[in-house]
């Protein structure tokens, strides 16, 4: 069984690659369980004595059409300062108001920075990552989670977003490059999900399995 405590030790044993900070990306499609995984890993790192900052890419998106083009904001406002060993800061997007707020959210220089969100482990940042994680779950489950959270009125946005995700993951070949693949809906689930997680391995012949639990976006 894989534990967050062991994963935290693995991260802290590695040398920083983003200035003085160890950068962890928790990638995967919407509704897969990225936020939950990132929060549990952050807790394990803090329990091991590390300082941790967390950035969610949803806070940097400019609405539903900004799946990939937000990256310069993340790089300029957060990653670039940390490369120089100084704190960063960004303006959070208000999804209700449909605009970025005026107040800056600080990102201090910490032992570990966890960036959680779709495309966070993209090719552009791979050389600076201490750990890259891809969290996956069945498509229909992810859609159901999203509609339960956001409401039926946003189903068209979710379907368009999921199609854009699939295109990104296929082009980026994310599943082939990450350090760790995590099952966001394991059956059976771990005995203690706050402490343990389950990994998955891509089907070597996905064309023979049209009901692949982790979706076509991860096929290479």
C-alpha positions in Angstrom: 0.0 0.0 0.0 1.2 3.5 -0.9 1.2 6.1 1.9 1.2 9.9 1.8 3.8 9.8 4.6 6.3 7.8 2.4 5.6 10.1 -0.6 6.3 13.1 1.6 9.6 11.7 2.6 10.4 11.0 -1.1 9.7 14.6 -2.0 11.8 16.0 0.9 14.7 13.7 0.2 15.0 15.2 -3.3 17.0 18.3 -4.2 15.0 21.5 -5.0 14.7 22.3 -8.7 12.8 25.6 -8.6 15.2 27.9 -6.7 15.2 26.7 -3.1 11.7 25.1 -3.5 10.7 21.5 -4.4 7.9 21.9 -7.0 5.1 19.2 -7.0 2.5 19.1 -9.8 -0.8 17.3 -9.2 -2.3 17.0 -12.7 -5.3 15.2 -14.1 -8.8 15.9 -15.5 -11.5 17.8 -13.7 -13.3 15.8 -11.1 -10.7 13.1 -10.8 -9.7 13.9 -7.1 -6.7 16.2 -7.6 -7.6 18.6 -4.9 -8.1 15.9 -2.3 -4.8 14.2 -3.2 -2.9 17.5 -3.1 -4.4 18.4 0.3 -3.5 15.0 1.8 0.0 15.2 0.5 0.4 18.7 1.9 -0.7 17.5 5.3 1.8 14.7 5.2 4.6 17.1 4.2 3.7 19.5 7.1 3.5 16.5 9.5 7.1 15.8 8.4 8.2 19.3 9.4 8.2 20.9 5.9 6.8 24.3 5.0 4.3 24.0 2.1 2.5 26.4 -0.2 -0.4 25.4 -2.4 -1.6 27.0 -5.6 -4.8 25.8 -7.4 -4.7 26.6 -11.1 -8.5 27.1 -11.0 -7.7 30.4 -9.2 -5.5 31.5 -12.2 -7.9 30.6 -15.0 -9.8 33.4 -16.8 -13.1 31.4 -16.9 -14.1 28.3 -18.7 -12.2 29.0 -21.9 -8.8 29.2 -20.2 -7.7 25.6 -20.0 -4.1 26.1 -21.1 -3.5 29.8 -21.8 -3.3 30.7 -18.1 0.2 29.4 -17.8 2.1 32.7 -18.4 0.2 34.1 -15.3 1.4 31.2 -13.2 5.0 31.4 -14.5 5.4 35.1 -14.2 3.6 35.7 -10.9 4.5 32.5 -9.0 7.2 30.3 -10.6 9.6 33.0 -11.8 9.9 34.8 -8.4 10.5 31.4 -6.7 13.2 30.6 -9.2 15.0 33.7 -7.8 14.3 32.7 -4.2 11.8 35.5 -3.6 8.1 35.2 -2.8 5.5 35.4 -5.5 1.8 36.5 -5.6 -1.2 36.3 -7.9 -4.7 37.6 -8.3 -7.4 35.0 -7.8 -10.2 34.6 -10.3 -13.7 35.1 -8.9 -15.8 32.5 -10.7 -19.1 34.2 -9.5 -18.1 37.7 -10.5 -16.3 36.5 -13.6 -13.2 38.6 -13.0 -9.9 38.6 -11.2 -10.0 40.1 -7.7 -7.8 43.1 -6.8 -6.2 41.6 -3.8 -3.0 39.6 -4.2 -2.6 36.1 -2.8 1.0 35.7 -1.5 3.1 32.6 -2.3 6.0 32.5 0.1 9.3 30.7 -0.4 8.7 27.3 1.2 10.3 23.8 1.2 7.6 22.6 -1.2 5.1 24.2 -3.6 2.2 22.1 -4.7 0.6 23.3 -7.9 -2.8 21.5 -8.3 -4.8 21.6 -11.5 -5.3 20.5 -15.1 -2.1 20.8 -17.2 0.1 21.6 -14.1 2.6 18.8 -15.1 2.8 20.0 -18.7 6.0 19.7 -20.7 7.0 23.4 -20.1 7.7 22.7 -16.4 9.0 19.1 -16.3 12.6 20.0 -15.8 11.8 21.9 -12.6 9.4 19.3 -11.1 10.5 17.3 -8.0 7.4 15.2 -8.4 4.7 15.0 -11.0 1.4 13.2 -10.3 -1.5 12.3 -12.5 -4.8 11.6 -10.8 -7.4 9.8 -12.9 -11.0 8.5 -12.6 -13.7 7.2 -15.0 -15.2 9.9 -17.2 -18.8 9.5 -16.2 -17.9 9.6 -12.5 -15.9 12.8 -13.1 -18.8 14.4 -15.0 -21.2 13.4 -12.2 -19.0 14.9 -9.6 -18.7 18.1 -11.6 -22.5 18.5 -12.1 -23.1 17.7 -8.5 -20.8 20.6 -7.5 -21.6 23.1 -10.2 -25.2 22.4 -11.2 -26.9 21.0 -14.2 -26.9 24.4 -16.0 -23.1 24.0 -16.4 -23.2 20.6 -18.1 -22.3 22.2 -21.6 -19.3 23.9 -20.1 -18.2 20.6 -18.5 -18.5 18.6 -21.7 -16.6 21.2 -23.6 -13.9 21.4 -20.9 -13.6 17.6 -20.9 -13.1 17.5 -24.6 -10.4 20.2 -24.3 -8.7 18.2 -21.5 -8.6 15.1 -23.7 -6.9 17.0 -26.5 -4.3 18.5 -24.1 -3.4 15.2 -22.5 -3.1 13.4 -25.8 -0.8 16.2 -27.2 1.2 16.5 -24.0 1.5 12.8 -23.5 1.2 13.5 -19.8 0.6 9.9 -18.6 3.9 8.9 -20.2 6.0 11.5 -18.4 4.6 11.8 -14.8 6.4 10.1 -11.9 3.2 8.8 -10.3 -0.3 7.8 -11.6 -3.0 7.8 -8.9 -6.4 6.2 -9.1 -9.0 8.8 -8.0 -11.7 6.2 -7.6 -10.1 2.9 -6.7 -12.2 -0.3 -6.1 -11.8 -1.3 -3.4 -10.8 1.9 -1.8 -7.9 2.0 0.6 -8.7 1.2 4.3 -7.5 4.7 5.3 -7.8 7.1 2.4 -6.5 10.0 4.5 -3.2 8.1 4.8 -3.1 5.8 1.7 -3.6 6.1 -2.0 -3.8 3.6 -4.9 -1.8 3.8 -8.2 -2.8 2.7 -11.7 -0.9 1.6 -14.8 -2.0 2.6 -18.3 -3.4 -0.2 -20.4 -0.6 -1.3 -22.8 -3.2 -1.9 -25.5 -6.0 0.6 -24.8 -7.5 0.2 -28.3 -8.7 -3.2 -27.2 -10.5 -1.8 -24.2 -13.1 0.8 -25.2 -14.3 1.0 -21.6 -10.9 2.0 -20.2 -11.7 3.3 -16.7 -9.3 6.2 -17.0 -10.5 7.6 -20.4 -9.1 8.2 -23.8 -7.3 11.4 -22.7 -4.5 9.3 -21.3 -3.9 7.0 -24.3 -0.7 7.5 -26.1 
